[in-house]
């Protein structure tokens, strides 16, 4: 009887040790993936141009702030925050096309008029449409099939512009029945259109906005399918 109890105790101890090892392996794998993602993004320099003074940028990412697109091909991701007057000229469109053709990720952020200059210049040249309107709402609804984020809804922004439906893009986020964020491709590159970048202002940003910003960067960098 004593031998039987010892055997049972041994089996229990072995099972417990096995369980601990499995849990530790899963934890180590999680830590490794987290470290790898942070390391990967830390190595990617992200070009930023436009009206970005009020944006709360995540300090874990490596941003480079510029006044022109002369070295756009040196970067994997470009974030353009549209202002009232465009820092991008018509001559820069060919540079943007080259950037996208080589697999770059382009974010075009705008707001209500007049903070639409760069976005509308690029959209008109490449796709023959522009952002429009001035809408107010607290939250916008994420499409169930969105590849940008797993969030269900996000802050819409203060005074939001929207986009017309277009065959080159899918709607990722709706403001009522209007597209406020869309994603699409151009040659090998990826594009995200956003009509409410004020959700990233330091005075407005919250946990959902921070998470969505990181999701955007991951998508543009090819880390999301």
Helices and strands as residue ranges (DSSP letters): H 2-43, E 45-50, E 62-65, G 72-74, E 77-81, G 90-92, H 93-101, E 105-109, H 117-127, E 131-135, E 139-142, E 153-155, E 160-163, E 169-175, E 178-186, E 189-194, G 197-200, H 207-220
